[in-house]
Amino acid sequence: MEQVNVHSQRETARPRTPWVVGVSGASGTPYAAAVLRGLLDAGESVDLVVSRASRLTLLDETGIAFRDAHWREDLAAWLARGADGKPGTFGLDEASLEGVRHWSAGDLGAGPSSGSYPVKGMLIVPASTACVAGVALGLSKDLLQRAASVTLKERRRLVVAVRETPLSGQTLRHLVTLDEAGAVVLPASPAFYAGATHIQDLVDFVAGRVLDAAGVPHSLYRRWEGELGGGSRPSG
């Protein structure tokens, strides 16, 4: 009988190593959608955690009710929507979400709650001030905060796209704490040198900067090339 080299099979198998994407309750669900589309376009796997507060924001900003039992359907509708609210702007459907795994925010036994669960890092977009405070203080009130704490303790990449203005002294201190812990603090601040002509361009700029911080290739915005006037030229 032919012997099977189990050890060799284990060595050659490529484990799924996703990016954890946490969506907190701050305004800015189009930022999260653009980051998720960028990750999927780059062929990355995603573990998605949508907080309870963010579901209210998503409902308010898009009219989409995100449901655990129907998360693929709801996520597909969300990612297909443009930043201007127009449905079907992007050609995504449930089949496009093959690389996505969803974890309920209340599931503290989920994969990303453990440091032994292999991930590349975590992107929190948008990050509310409450989320920032919880992560900076090391709280684990839900899976989003727990996964962020695990990311920091395992010395993995954590990008925190904070979306709030103005910022209080307390929040600024929390952001400094995250920076000192190794996180990348990335305010959701659109720029205009890339020649934005539509709200989606501004959203994509922020999403692109998040992906830059994660080291994920993309073509979401036109990069600075050291020549003045580039933002006024037609893209493409």
Buried (B, 14 or more C-beta within 10 A) or exposed (E): EEEEEEEEEEEEEEEEEBBBBBBBBBBBBBBBBBBBBBBBBBEBBBBBBBBBBBBEBBEEBBEBEBEBEEBBBBBBBBBBBBBEEEEEBBEBEBEBBEBBBBBBBEBBEBBBBEBEBEBBBBBBBBBBBBBBBBBBEBBBBBBBBBBBBBBBEBEBBBBBBBBBEEBEEEBEEBBEBBEEBEBBBBBBEBEEBBBBEEBBBBBBBBBBBBBBBBEBEBEBBBEEEEEEEBBEEEEE
